[in-house]
Amino acid sequence: MTPHKHDAKFVFTEFQNNTGWDSDFVSWCVGLLAALYAYFSLDTATHFSEEIPNASVLVPRASKLPFFMIFSLSATHLRMARYLF
């Protein structure tokens, strides 16, 4: 354990860009790509389609849902980024 710890305000409000990108916003967006890949894995529903009852209706629905979730989360993040950066 380190003897020096930051307070909660620093942890949740400060952003240090050590990535090499010139823009903090660009580095923040690039950091979200791994999380977006995990949420946007459309391949999962197709692998389970053989075991899902009524797959012709539920699999397309499951494929579209992550897109709308990511769109709404991205819109929220972009609104927040306007105030943070």
QUIZI-V849136 format. One line per field, one symbol per residue. phi: phi as a letter, one per 40 degrees, with the letter a starting at -180 (. if undefined). psi: psi as a letter, one per 20 degrees, with the letter a starting at -180 (. if undefined). burial: I if it has 16 or more other ideal C-beta (glycine too) atoms within 10 Angstrom, else O. A space follows every 10 residues. Layout:
phi=???
psi=???
burial=???
This chain:
phi=.ccbbccccc ccbcbbcbch ccbccccccc cccccccccb cccccccccc bccfcccccc ccccdccccc cccccccccc ccccb
psi=pqhpqqrhgg gihqpookhi qhphgghghh hihghhghhk nihghhhjhh ipqlhhghgh ghhhghghgh ghhggghhgh hhhh.
burial=OOOOOOOOOO OOOOOOOOOO OOOOOOIIIO OOOOOOOOOO OOOOIOOOOO OOOOOOOOIO OIOOOIOOOO OOOOOOOOOO OOOOO
